[in-house]
């Protein structure tokens, strides 16, 4: 007998009263005498399949009884509406075809340590909460690109292998590049995106970036994904406006399209619902004053001398004073990248900003107006101890038609951690790379 037409669980409501075939994996099984209840997942959703002994062939009932957690199978039956069922529908099963009967699954419905789960990350991604997290991540990446496309930005891919540093020389992954010497895994696509900006006006790159930073905090990965827009004829102020519109659009789309996943993660969405422009802004100087007055309220938060960068406890304290993301702008030039434009009214600070997420999630965006004067940029490259010859192509962008321009980078994993409300960034990427983890 031919099997009924195939369907997906996500679209099961279209088939109410019809016979369908679902292909997926067993997420749970309960036996009650002449009934076997199978929870089937197919990647698009979960549904309960009810096998009633008197309604099926004996071999079908035996097959249902033999199914183990994460066995793959095809299940045929009639779709039945049931208000008590998750999703409002169940399958009255007529046939079970086992594709592969799995041995005992390593991840059982009990407490497992994080190290065990990370060792089995290739399987852990099947669990409900990890599945929800990674769906939210996928929605964020789609929303970010589609929003920028709608604003007239052109995707301009940057290389992963680069000949020199963009964010400082202390956190580079190096490799030998044939006979040409050392090459480095890209820390950012920004310098190359600036070349695209001079061609298209508004561009962005999206891809993996690498930082050989020996950090073990819950906010750090050695390999992460970043989306980096760049705009010609754009000031620092233009940059901030774009960022708040961009972030708000992403958050509102996740709220609209991934509500079920947020519910699976038990995410309180009140803060996300308030994520609407304009975002508050404070200067670095204001931030130091705030920290001096309230540092005792956050563990590990100590007063900072002028010229020191903000740490995680400082960012947590600052964000706690606002009900939505907050910009901290005009950091000291000496602690920021060489390419950031100095404030013309106060050259010891840069026209830059970090966007801090609420609830202790820290910086999700860093951006700045870029130096567009070739002589100033050359002086900065020398001052940072970088090899000027490595940056001649970058200086060319200022020699031939230079314009004021600005851009930023948003880390996908940090944005996902905040929006999804998960504690550790390692769960926001399918296979995290950290200081002490490169498996699987």
C-alpha distance (Angstrom), angle and dihedral (degrees) to the residues before:
residue distance angle dihedral
X1 . . .
X2 3.81 . .
X3 3.79 115.6 .
X4 3.83 119.7 -110.1
X5 3.82 116.3 -99.9
X6 3.80 117.6 -69.1
X7 3.79 120.5 -104.4
X8 3.79 138.4 175.5
X9 3.78 123.7 -123.6
X10 3.81 91.2 -126.4
X11 3.82 89.7 60.5
X12 3.81 97.2 38.2
X13 3.82 94.1 116.1
X14 3.82 89.0 69.4
X15 3.81 89.5 63.2
X16 3.80 102.2 50.6
X17 3.82 109.0 154.0
X18 3.81 92.2 10.3
X19 3.81 131.3 111.6
X20 3.82 112.4 -113.8
X21 3.80 140.6 166.3
X22 3.79 120.6 -128.6
X23 3.81 123.0 -164.6
X24 3.78 118.5 -158.0
X25 3.79 149.6 93.9
X26 3.79 133.3 -63.4
X27 3.81 110.7 -105.2
X28 3.80 95.0 175.4
X29 3.81 143.5 -11.9
X30 3.81 134.6 -155.7
X31 3.81 125.3 -176.9
X32 3.81 122.9 -156.4
X33 3.79 110.9 173.8
X34 3.79 107.4 -80.1
X35 3.82 92.5 6.7
X36 3.80 130.5 78.2
X37 3.80 117.1 -170.3
X38 3.79 113.5 -157.7
X39 3.80 123.0 -169.8
X40 3.79 106.3 -151.2
X41 3.78 126.5 -167.3
X42 3.78 124.6 -170.4
X43 3.81 101.0 176.5
X44 3.78 92.9 -94.9
X45 3.80 96.5 67.5
X46 3.79 149.2 -45.0
X47 3.80 129.4 -88.0
X48 3.80 136.4 174.4
X49 3.79 116.3 -120.6
X50 3.83 116.4 -160.8
X51 3.81 118.1 -151.8
X52 3.85 110.9 -165.5
X53 3.79 111.4 -167.8
X54 3.79 96.1 -141.2
X55 3.83 92.1 52.9
X56 3.82 98.7 53.3
X57 3.77 140.1 52.2
X58 3.78 115.0 -89.9
X59 3.82 91.8 -113.1
X60 3.81 89.7 54.1
X61 3.82 91.9 52.7
X62 3.81 90.5 46.7
X63 3.82 90.3 49.8
X64 3.82 90.3 51.7
X65 3.80 91.0 50.3
X66 3.80 91.8 50.4
X67 3.80 96.0 52.4
X68 3.80 114.3 115.4
X69 3.79 132.4 -161.6
X70 3.83 110.6 -66.3
X71 3.81 94.6 7.6
X72 3.79 110.8 148.5
X73 3.78 119.3 -126.0
X74 3.78 149.0 147.1
X75 3.78 116.5 -117.9
X76 3.80 122.9 -165.9
X77 3.77 126.5 -167.0
X78 3.77 148.4 109.9
X79 3.80 120.2 -63.0
X80 3.80 110.6 -123.7
X81 3.79 126.4 -170.9
X82 3.80 112.4 -127.4
X83 3.80 122.6 168.4
X84 3.83 90.9 -155.4
X85 3.79 93.1 58.7
X86 3.83 122.2 89.8
X87 3.78 104.6 -101.1
X88 3.80 91.2 15.3
X89 3.83 97.4 -92.7
X90 3.81 140.5 85.1
X91 3.79 134.8 -174.4
X92 3.80 120.5 -121.1
X93 3.78 96.2 -148.8
X94 3.81 123.1 -132.9
X95 3.81 99.9 166.1
X96 3.81 140.6 16.7
X97 3.78 121.5 -161.6
X98 3.80 114.8 -172.4
X99 3.79 112.9 -145.4
X100 3.81 95.9 178.7
X101 3.79 128.9 -4.9
X102 3.80 106.3 -142.5
X103 3.81 123.4 -142.4
X104 3.81 118.1 -126.3
X105 3.80 107.2 -44.3
X106 3.82 114.4 -122.9
X107 3.81 94.5 -138.8
X108 3.78 109.2 64.5
X109 3.83 129.9 179.4
X110 3.81 93.1 -88.4
X111 3.79 138.5 84.9
X112 3.80 114.5 -63.8
X113 3.79 125.8 -178.2
X114 3.80 118.7 -109.8
X115 3.81 92.3 -115.8
X116 3.82 90.7 54.9
X117 3.80 91.0 48.5
X118 3.80 92.3 47.7
X119 3.83 90.3 50.6
X120 3.81 86.1 54.2
X121 3.80 96.0 40.3
X122 3.81 90.2 131.1
X123 3.82 87.2 64.6
X124 3.81 98.9 30.3
X125 3.82 90.7 67.3
X126 3.83 87.5 70.8
X127 3.82 92.8 65.2
X128 3.80 119.4 103.5
X129 3.80 98.1 -110.8
X130 3.80 95.6 43.1
X131 3.80 89.2 46.5
X132 3.83 89.9 52.3
X133 3.82 92.2 47.6
X134 3.77 93.8 51.4
X135 3.81 92.2 45.6
X136 3.80 88.1 54.9
X137 3.80 89.4 48.7
X138 3.81 90.0 52.3
X139 3.81 90.4 49.4
X140 3.81 91.1 51.0
X141 3.81 93.3 51.5
X142 3.81 91.7 46.9
X143 3.81 92.8 46.0
X144 3.81 92.6 48.3
X145 3.79 94.6 51.4
X146 3.79 95.9 41.1
X147 3.81 92.4 49.1
X148 3.80 92.1 50.7
X149 3.81 91.0 45.9
X150 3.81 89.2 52.8
X151 3.82 89.5 51.9
X152 3.80 91.1 56.4
X153 3.81 98.9 -99.0
X154 3.82 118.5 146.0
X155 3.79 120.7 -143.4
X156 3.80 107.6 -119.2
X157 3.81 112.5 -176.9
X158 3.79 117.9 -141.1
X159 3.83 126.9 -152.8
X160 3.78 122.2 -96.0
X161 3.81 93.5 -151.4
X162 3.81 112.1 62.4
X163 3.82 134.6 176.6
X164 3.82 96.8 -136.0
X165 3.80 146.8 17.4
X166 3.78 125.3 -80.5
X167 3.81 100.9 179.0
X168 3.80 102.6 31.7
X169 3.79 132.5 -59.5
X170 3.82 100.7 -103.2
X171 3.80 98.9 79.1
X172 3.80 105.4 44.4
X173 3.79 128.8 130.1
X174 3.82 106.1 -141.6
X175 3.79 131.6 -159.8
X176 3.80 134.1 173.3
X177 3.81 111.1 -100.8
X178 3.82 106.1 -154.6
X179 3.84 109.0 -88.6
X180 3.80 95.0 -26.6
X181 3.79 97.4 83.2
X182 3.80 127.9 -121.3
X183 3.76 125.4 0.1
X184 3.80 125.2 -171.6
X185 3.78 135.2 -146.0
X186 3.79 106.1 -110.8
X187 3.81 117.8 -96.0
X188 3.80 90.5 -166.6
X189 3.77 138.7 -9.6
X190 3.78 92.1 -135.7
X191 3.80 101.9 106.2
X192 3.80 91.0 52.0
X193 3.80 92.3 43.6
X194 3.80 87.9 57.9
X195 3.81 87.5 62.3
X196 3.80 88.9 53.3
X197 3.80 90.5 47.6
X198 3.80 89.7 58.6
X199 3.80 88.1 55.1
X200 3.82 103.3 39.3
X201 3.81 104.2 19.8
X202 3.80 95.7 -133.4
X203 3.81 120.8 40.0
X204 3.79 142.4 149.8
X205 3.78 137.8 -165.9
X206 3.78 126.8 -150.3
X207 3.76 124.9 -167.0
X208 3.79 148.4 94.8
X209 3.79 121.1 -46.1
X210 3.79 129.2 -168.9
X211 3.80 134.2 -143.7
X212 3.81 120.8 -179.2
X213 3.78 89.9 -154.2
X214 3.81 115.6 148.8
X215 3.77 93.8 -136.1
X216 3.79 126.5 137.3
X217 3.81 100.3 -175.4
X218 3.80 123.6 127.0
X219 3.83 88.7 -110.5
X220 3.80 98.8 57.7
X221 3.80 136.8 84.6
X222 3.80 127.5 167.8
X223 3.82 90.4 -139.4
X224 3.78 120.4 36.9
X225 3.79 140.2 149.6
X226 3.77 123.9 -108.3
X227 3.79 135.8 -175.0
X228 3.79 112.9 -151.5
X229 3.82 122.8 -171.9
X230 3.81 122.0 -170.2
X231 3.82 127.9 -169.3
X232 3.81 132.1 -163.8
X233 3.81 119.6 -136.4
X234 3.81 89.3 18.5
X235 3.80 127.5 135.9
X236 3.80 130.9 -153.0
X237 3.81 88.3 -96.3
X238 3.82 91.8 51.8
X239 3.79 87.9 51.0
X240 3.82 93.9 54.4
X241 3.80 92.2 49.1
X242 3.81 91.2 50.8
X243 3.81 91.7 49.2
X244 3.80 95.7 51.9
X245 3.80 92.0 47.1
X246 3.80 90.7 46.8
X247 3.81 96.1 49.5
X248 3.78 93.7 43.1
X249 3.82 92.2 51.1
X250 3.81 91.2 51.3
X251 3.80 93.8 48.5
X252 3.79 94.1 47.5
X253 3.81 91.3 49.6
X254 3.81 91.6 51.6
X255 3.80 90.0 49.6
X256 3.79 89.6 51.6
X257 3.80 100.8 42.6
X258 3.80 105.8 26.8
X259 3.80 101.5 41.7
X260 3.82 92.3 125.2
X261 3.82 91.3 52.6
X262 3.80 91.6 48.8
X263 3.80 88.2 51.0
X264 3.82 90.9 50.6
X265 3.80 87.6 55.3
X266 3.82 90.2 46.0
X267 3.80 88.7 -125.7
X268 3.81 115.7 177.7
X269 3.80 99.7 -135.3
X270 3.82 98.1 -167.7
X271 3.83 93.0 101.1
X272 3.80 91.5 46.0
X273 3.80 91.8 51.6
X274 3.82 89.1 56.7
X275 3.79 91.8 53.3
X276 3.81 95.3 111.7
X277 3.83 129.7 127.4
X278 2.91 139.6 -63.9
X279 3.80 99.4 58.1
X280 3.83 118.6 -159.7
X281 3.80 118.2 -103.9
X282 3.78 132.4 -153.0
X283 3.79 130.6 173.5
X284 3.77 125.2 -118.9
X285 3.82 87.5 -108.7
X286 3.80 90.8 53.8
X287 3.81 88.8 49.0
X288 3.81 91.6 54.9
X289 3.81 90.2 50.5
X290 3.80 90.9 50.1
X291 3.80 91.1 49.1
X292 3.82 91.7 48.8
X293 3.80 90.9 53.8
X294 3.81 100.7 41.0
X295 3.83 108.0 22.3
X296 3.80 92.8 116.5
X297 3.82 89.7 66.2
X298 3.83 93.5 70.4
X299 3.79 124.2 53.3
X300 3.79 113.0 -115.1
X301 3.81 93.2 13.4
X302 3.80 112.1 131.5
X303 3.82 130.9 173.0
X304 3.80 113.7 -87.3
X305 3.79 128.9 -140.5
X306 3.79 115.4 -130.2
X307 3.80 109.7 -86.2
X308 3.81 97.6 36.7
X309 3.80 119.6 113.9
X310 3.79 121.5 -118.8
X311 3.80 117.7 -97.3
X312 3.79 128.5 -151.1
X313 3.85 94.9 -90.1
X314 3.81 90.7 50.6
X315 3.80 91.8 50.5
X316 3.81 89.7 48.5
X317 3.80 91.5 52.5
X318 3.80 94.2 47.1
X319 3.81 93.7 47.8
X320 3.81 91.3 48.8
X321 3.82 90.1 67.2
X322 3.82 93.1 62.5
X323 3.81 135.6 59.7
X324 3.83 95.9 -139.6
X325 3.82 137.9 21.6
X326 3.81 113.8 -48.3
X327 3.81 131.8 -153.0
X328 3.80 119.0 -134.2
X329 3.80 104.8 -163.7
X330 3.78 141.4 -177.2
X331 3.79 101.9 35.4
X332 3.82 119.8 -176.7
X333 3.80 108.8 -77.3
X334 3.80 91.6 -132.9
X335 3.83 93.3 66.4
X336 3.79 95.6 45.6
X337 3.80 133.9 73.8
X338 3.79 120.4 -70.8
X339 3.81 94.5 -114.2
X340 3.84 98.1 61.5
X341 3.81 118.0 115.1
X342 3.82 114.4 -117.8
X343 3.79 117.3 -125.2
X344 3.84 103.7 -101.0
X345 3.82 89.6 -142.9
X346 3.80 92.4 49.8
X347 3.81 115.2 15.8
X348 3.81 94.8 -170.2
X349 3.81 89.4 73.4
X350 3.80 128.3 57.1
X351 3.80 130.3 -129.6
X352 3.79 91.2 -113.4
X353 3.79 140.4 115.1
X354 3.79 141.5 -164.1
X355 3.79 117.0 -146.7
X356 3.81 110.7 -141.1
X357 3.78 120.3 -157.1
X358 3.81 120.2 -138.9
X359 3.81 125.8 -108.0
X360 3.79 96.8 43.9
X361 3.81 98.3 -63.1
X362 3.78 94.6 126.3
X363 3.79 130.7 -156.4
X364 3.79 115.3 3.2
X365 3.82 98.1 165.1
X366 3.77 134.4 32.0
X367 3.78 120.3 -173.4
X368 3.78 145.9 152.7
X369 3.74 148.8 173.2
X370 3.81 106.6 -93.6
X371 3.79 126.9 -128.0
X372 3.81 107.2 -100.4
X373 3.83 99.1 178.3
X374 3.81 109.3 94.2
X375 3.81 95.7 -150.9
X376 3.81 93.2 51.1
X377 3.80 92.1 46.5
X378 3.80 90.7 50.5
X379 3.81 90.6 51.8
X380 3.80 91.0 49.9
X381 3.81 92.8 50.3
X382 3.81 89.7 52.7
X383 3.81 92.3 45.1
X384 3.81 90.8 54.7
X385 3.79 90.8 53.9
X386 3.79 94.0 -114.6
X387 3.80 125.2 147.0
X388 3.78 106.4 -100.4
X389 3.81 93.0 -153.5
X390 3.81 90.1 62.6
X391 3.79 90.2 60.4
X392 3.80 102.6 44.8
X393 3.80 91.0 108.2
X394 3.82 89.6 51.3
X395 3.81 90.6 49.7
X396 3.81 88.6 50.6
X397 3.79 88.0 66.6
X398 3.82 86.6 65.2
X399 3.79 95.1 41.7
X400 3.79 95.9 57.2
X401 3.79 114.1 49.2
X402 3.79 101.3 -27.9
X403 3.80 117.8 -169.4
X404 3.80 135.6 174.9
X405 3.80 106.7 -88.9
X406 3.77 139.8 170.5
X407 3.77 141.2 -167.6
X408 3.77 147.2 158.4
X409 3.78 144.4 -152.9
X410 3.79 127.1 -129.9
X411 3.78 118.9 -161.8
X412 3.79 108.5 -136.6
X413 3.80 94.5 -151.7
X414 3.81 95.8 51.8
X415 3.79 91.2 46.2
X416 3.80 89.8 49.2
X417 3.81 92.7 48.4
X418 3.80 90.5 54.0
X419 3.81 98.1 42.5
X420 3.81 93.1 44.4
X421 3.80 92.8 41.5
X422 3.80 96.1 -129.3
X423 3.78 120.1 153.8
X424 3.80 102.0 -138.5
X425 3.79 127.6 46.4
X426 3.82 91.5 -143.4
X427 3.82 90.3 79.0
X428 3.81 94.1 55.8
X429 3.82 96.2 70.9
X430 3.80 125.0 55.2
X431 3.82 95.5 -123.4
X432 3.82 113.2 16.3
X433 3.78 121.3 -151.5
X434 3.80 112.7 -152.9
X435 3.78 138.0 161.8
X436 3.81 92.6 -84.6
X437 3.80 101.3 23.1
X438 3.79 131.8 75.1
X439 3.84 99.2 138.5
X440 2.94 133.9 127.8
